[in-house]
Amino acid sequence: MKNFVKIIIVAATALLCFILQTSILAHLSFAGITPNLMIVVTAGYAFFLGDRAGMFTGLFCGLLCDIFFGPLIGFEGIVYAVVGYLCGKLGMLLYVEGVGFPIVLVSVSDIIYGLLNFFFLFMLQNRLFFGTFLLHVMIPEMVYTALAAVILFPVIRSIHEHVVVWEHRDRKKGRWRFFTKQLF
């Protein structure tokens, strides 16, 4: 039951961030660059839940992006799954309370995402404009995603902490009574 609750919360967060990314933040783009909230969701939940959960969160987020916008079905899913796995492994090694390290984690994840996209979507088709891609796409997207992560990552952390507190409650208390005490 507790895994089902985690799955529902992660899926709802990913869907909400996908809707925000494609609707509201598409209108707030700078030079055609929007923040990649799917990287923030993947890296955040991978950091808190581990490598397997991060890999499946990344797969879900990537397939969601593939279905709506991807040139290939499954490519973004694999890229996000790799990013989620790596962030989950790093999250298993260390846990940091501050916001600075997760922002660096999201930035590095976005760079890895950009490098994998460039290599598999452009370089293999003999379009070798890495300097332009780096300066005009990867770095602005990384900065914009890091700024979005400053806002979104504490929200993911508080959701995770509420779920952990809800799971580790005293078994003598009722489930709904405990949950309403936390909400109200």
C-alpha positions as CSV (number, residue, x, y, z in Angstrom):
1,M,0.0,0.0,0.0
2,K,2.8,2.4,0.8
3,N,4.5,1.8,-2.5
4,F,1.1,2.5,-4.3
5,V,0.9,5.9,-2.5
6,K,4.4,6.8,-3.5
7,I,3.7,5.8,-7.1
8,I,0.5,7.9,-7.2
9,I,2.3,10.9,-5.7
10,V,5.2,10.7,-8.1
11,A,2.9,10.3,-11.1
12,A,0.7,13.2,-10.0
13,T,3.8,15.4,-9.5
14,A,5.2,14.4,-12.9
15,L,1.9,15.1,-14.6
16,L,1.5,18.5,-12.9
17,C,5.0,19.5,-13.8
18,F,4.5,18.3,-17.4
19,I,1.3,20.4,-17.6
20,L,3.1,23.4,-16.1
21,Q,6.1,23.0,-18.5
22,T,4.0,22.7,-21.6
23,S,1.3,25.3,-20.9
24,I,2.4,28.1,-18.6
25,L,6.2,28.0,-18.8
26,A,6.0,27.7,-22.6
27,H,4.8,31.3,-22.6
28,L,7.6,32.4,-20.2
29,S,10.4,31.1,-22.4
30,F,13.5,33.2,-23.0
31,A,14.9,32.9,-26.5
32,G,12.9,29.8,-27.0
33,I,14.3,28.1,-23.9
34,T,12.0,26.8,-21.3
35,P,13.0,25.1,-18.0
36,N,13.0,21.3,-18.0
37,L,10.8,20.5,-15.0
38,M,10.9,16.8,-15.9
39,I,14.6,16.8,-15.1
40,V,13.8,18.4,-11.7
41,V,11.2,15.8,-10.9
42,T,13.4,12.9,-12.0
43,A,16.4,14.1,-10.1
44,G,14.4,15.1,-7.1
45,Y,12.6,11.8,-6.6
46,A,15.7,9.8,-7.6
47,F,17.7,11.7,-4.9
48,F,15.1,10.9,-2.2
49,L,13.8,7.5,-3.3
50,G,16.9,5.8,-4.7
51,D,18.2,4.5,-8.0
52,R,15.3,2.1,-9.0
53,A,12.6,4.6,-8.2
54,G,14.6,7.3,-9.9
55,M,15.0,5.1,-13.0
56,F,11.3,4.4,-13.2
57,T,10.4,8.0,-12.5
58,G,12.7,9.1,-15.3
59,L,11.2,6.5,-17.6
60,F,7.7,7.7,-16.9
61,C,8.7,11.4,-17.4
62,G,10.6,10.6,-20.5
63,L,7.8,8.5,-22.1
64,L,5.4,11.3,-21.2
65,C,7.6,13.8,-23.2
66,D,8.1,11.3,-26.0
67,I,4.5,10.7,-26.5
68,F,3.7,14.3,-26.8
69,F,6.8,15.9,-28.4
70,G,9.5,13.4,-29.1
71,P,10.8,12.5,-32.5
72,L,11.4,8.9,-31.4
73,I,9.2,7.0,-28.9
74,G,11.4,5.8,-26.1
75,F,14.5,7.9,-26.6
76,E,13.7,10.5,-24.0
77,G,12.5,7.7,-21.7
78,I,15.9,6.1,-21.9
79,V,17.7,9.4,-21.3
80,Y,15.6,10.3,-18.3
81,A,15.9,6.8,-16.9
82,V,19.7,7.0,-17.1
83,V,19.6,10.5,-15.4
84,G,17.3,9.1,-12.7
85,Y,19.5,6.1,-12.1
86,L,22.6,8.2,-11.8
87,C,20.9,10.7,-9.4
88,G,19.5,7.9,-7.4
89,K,22.9,6.3,-7.0
90,L,24.3,9.6,-5.9
91,G,21.4,10.1,-3.5
92,M,22.1,6.7,-1.9
93,L,25.7,7.7,-1.2
94,L,25.0,11.0,0.5
95,Y,22.1,13.1,1.7
96,V,22.3,16.9,2.0
97,E,19.8,19.0,3.8
98,G,20.5,22.3,2.0
99,V,19.2,23.3,-1.4
100,G,22.6,24.0,-3.0
101,F,23.7,20.5,-3.7
102,P,20.3,19.4,-5.3
103,I,20.5,22.5,-7.5
104,V,24.0,21.4,-8.7
105,L,22.6,17.9,-9.1
106,V,19.8,19.2,-11.3
107,S,22.2,21.3,-13.3
108,V,24.6,18.4,-14.0
109,S,21.6,16.2,-14.9
110,D,20.4,18.8,-17.4
111,I,23.9,19.0,-18.9
112,I,24.0,15.1,-19.2
113,Y,20.5,15.3,-20.8
114,G,21.7,17.9,-23.3
115,L,24.9,16.0,-24.1
116,L,23.0,12.7,-24.7
117,N,20.5,14.6,-26.9
118,F,23.2,16.2,-28.9
119,F,25.1,13.0,-29.4
120,F,22.2,10.8,-30.4
121,L,20.0,13.3,-32.2
122,F,22.5,15.6,-33.9
123,M,26.0,14.2,-34.0
124,L,25.0,10.9,-35.4
125,Q,23.3,12.8,-38.3
126,N,26.6,14.6,-39.0
127,R,25.4,17.9,-37.6
128,L,28.5,19.0,-35.7
129,F,27.7,22.4,-34.2
130,F,28.5,21.6,-30.6
131,G,29.7,25.1,-29.6
132,T,26.5,26.7,-30.9
133,F,24.4,24.1,-29.2
134,L,26.3,24.4,-25.9
135,L,26.1,28.3,-25.9
136,H,22.6,28.8,-27.2
137,V,20.7,25.7,-25.9
138,M,22.4,23.7,-23.2
139,I,23.7,26.5,-20.9
140,P,20.6,28.7,-21.0
141,E,18.4,25.7,-20.4
142,M,20.6,24.6,-17.5
143,V,20.5,28.0,-15.9
144,Y,16.7,28.3,-16.4
145,T,16.1,24.8,-15.1
146,A,18.3,25.5,-12.0
147,L,16.2,28.6,-11.3
148,A,13.1,26.6,-11.6
149,A,14.6,23.9,-9.3
150,V,15.2,26.5,-6.6
151,I,11.4,26.8,-6.4
152,L,10.3,23.2,-7.2
153,F,12.9,21.2,-5.2
154,P,11.8,22.3,-1.8
155,V,8.2,21.4,-2.8
156,I,9.3,17.9,-3.8
157,R,11.3,17.6,-0.5
158,S,8.3,18.6,1.6
159,I,6.0,16.2,-0.3
160,H,8.6,13.4,0.3
161,E,8.9,14.3,4.0
162,H,5.1,14.3,4.5
163,V,4.9,10.8,2.8
164,V,7.7,9.5,5.0
165,V,6.1,10.9,8.1
166,W,2.8,9.4,7.0
167,E,4.4,6.0,6.4
168,H,6.2,5.9,9.8
169,R,3.3,6.9,11.9
170,D,2.4,5.1,15.1
171,R,0.3,2.1,14.2
172,K,-2.1,2.7,17.0
173,K,-3.3,6.0,15.5
174,G,-5.9,5.8,12.7
175,R,-4.7,6.5,9.2
176,W,-7.2,9.2,8.4
177,R,-7.0,10.9,11.8
178,F,-3.2,11.2,11.5
179,F,-3.4,12.4,7.9
180,T,-5.9,15.1,8.7
181,K,-3.8,16.3,11.6
182,Q,-1.0,16.8,9.1
183,L,-3.1,18.7,6.6
184,F,-5.1,20.9,8.9
